[in-house]
């Protein structure tokens, strides 16, 4: 399994998301490679924001948005505790199952 963490500097949820990914993958004993990736600004069209988790090229938490332009933005996740700048470990664990 290939897990890419798409992010850019300045979004505070990126480091937290990377830590959550590493912990969940280790705890679940998953055979996965985690690659932090800073997207090329030319490829930001349709980018749902930083941090975004791709598993084998698919967004782990897909969003349907038609207003995504060519700009960088920080992503907000709807968690059971309310909006956060990263998904919870439980959300990641469930989505990877």
C-alpha positions as CSV (number, residue, x, y, z in Angstrom):
1,X,0.0,0.0,0.0
2,X,1.3,3.4,-0.9
3,X,0.2,6.3,1.3
4,X,1.0,9.8,0.2
5,X,0.6,12.8,2.5
6,X,0.1,15.8,0.3
7,X,0.9,19.0,2.2
8,X,2.6,22.3,2.1
9,X,4.4,24.4,4.7
10,X,2.3,26.6,6.8
11,X,-0.7,24.3,7.5
12,X,-0.5,23.1,11.1
13,X,-2.4,19.8,10.6
14,X,0.3,18.3,8.4
15,X,2.7,17.2,11.2
16,X,-0.1,15.9,13.3
17,X,-1.5,13.9,10.3
18,X,1.9,12.4,9.6
19,X,2.2,11.2,13.2
20,X,-1.3,9.8,13.1
21,X,-0.6,7.9,9.9
22,X,2.7,6.5,11.2
23,X,1.0,5.3,14.5
24,X,-2.0,3.7,12.8
25,X,0.1,1.9,10.2
26,X,2.4,0.6,12.9
27,X,-0.4,-0.4,15.3
28,X,-2.4,-2.2,12.6
29,X,0.7,-3.9,11.2
30,X,0.0,-2.6,7.7
31,X,2.5,-3.1,4.9
32,X,2.5,0.5,3.8
33,X,5.0,3.1,2.6
34,X,4.2,6.6,3.8
35,X,5.5,9.4,1.5
36,X,5.2,13.1,2.5
37,X,4.8,15.0,-0.7
38,X,4.7,18.8,-1.4
39,X,2.5,19.1,-4.5
40,X,3.8,21.1,-7.5
41,X,1.9,24.5,-7.6
42,X,1.1,23.7,-11.2
43,X,-0.9,20.6,-10.0
44,X,-3.0,22.4,-7.4
45,X,-6.1,22.4,-9.6
46,X,-8.6,20.3,-7.7
47,X,-6.3,19.9,-4.7
48,X,-8.7,19.7,-1.7
49,X,-6.1,21.2,0.7
50,X,-3.3,20.5,3.0
51,X,-3.0,17.9,4.4
52,X,-4.6,15.3,2.1
53,X,-4.0,11.6,2.4
54,X,-3.9,9.5,-0.7
55,X,-3.9,5.7,-0.5
56,X,-2.8,4.1,-3.8
57,X,-3.8,7.4,-5.5
58,X,-7.3,7.8,-3.9
59,X,-8.2,10.4,-1.4
60,X,-8.8,8.6,1.9
61,X,-11.4,11.3,2.8
62,X,-12.9,12.3,-0.6
63,X,-14.7,15.6,-0.9
64,X,-16.9,16.7,-3.7
65,X,-16.1,20.3,-4.5
66,X,-16.4,22.1,-7.8
67,X,-15.0,25.4,-6.6
68,X,-11.4,24.3,-6.2
69,X,-9.2,26.7,-8.0
70,X,-5.4,26.8,-8.4
71,X,-4.6,28.0,-4.9
72,X,-3.2,26.4,-1.8
73,X,-5.4,26.1,1.2
74,X,-5.4,24.3,4.5
75,X,-7.9,21.5,4.7
76,X,-10.4,21.1,7.5
77,X,-11.8,17.7,8.6
78,X,-15.2,17.1,10.1
79,X,-14.3,15.0,13.1
80,X,-16.6,13.7,16.0
81,X,-15.0,16.4,18.2
82,X,-15.8,19.2,15.6
83,X,-13.8,20.7,12.8
84,X,-10.0,20.1,13.0
85,X,-7.0,20.6,10.7
86,X,-6.4,16.8,10.7
87,X,-8.4,13.6,10.8
88,X,-8.5,11.7,14.1
89,X,-6.6,8.4,14.5
90,X,-10.0,6.6,14.7
91,X,-11.1,8.2,11.4
92,X,-7.8,7.1,9.7
93,X,-8.0,3.6,11.2
94,X,-11.6,3.2,10.0
95,X,-10.9,4.5,6.5
96,X,-7.9,2.2,6.0
97,X,-9.9,-0.9,7.1
